Amino acid sequence: MLPSSPVVVGAAAVIALLVVAVVIRRLRGPSAEARKSKRAHEAAQKRDPPVDIGETYEFGVTELTDHHSGEEVAVGKVEGFVLFTEDVPGGLEPGDVIRAKVLSFNEGRTSADATFVGRA
């Protein structure tokens, strides 16, 4: 039989607690925020987009993020519908109101790509 030092016993206890925490987390399922986001996404897939390709819309920028192309895009919503706006000028910040022309929808038609037209 191996001697059990306080360090070995403590390490074993920490590992056991981590395993229990992971198991409990898995059993609880997704967070309330994740469930809410999933429901919103599913509802968006069932409705027609409130924007049309070729039309220009005015909305507030909620965030700036990096596009897969490497360019910065402005993210905003029109009636809860997400628009990713390209070709934004420097100095644009969340909270700014812009106008953008819708270019295309994503595959699920739950968001659209647009191009910057101007500040509102």
Number of C-alpha atoms within 10 A of each C-alpha: 3 4 6 9 8 9 9 11 11 12 11 12 12 12 12 11 12 12 12 12 12 10 11 11 12 10 9 8 10 11 10 9 9 11 12 12 12 12 12 13 13 12 11 18 14 11 10 11 18 9 19 15 13 12 11 16 19 17 19 19 22 16 15 17 13 10 13 8 7 8 11 18 26 28 20 24 17 15 10 13 16 19 28 24 26 19 14 19 13 7 6 16 14 13 12 16 16 20 19 26 22 21 17 16 17 9 8 11 16 21 21 22 19 26 20 20 17 13 15 12
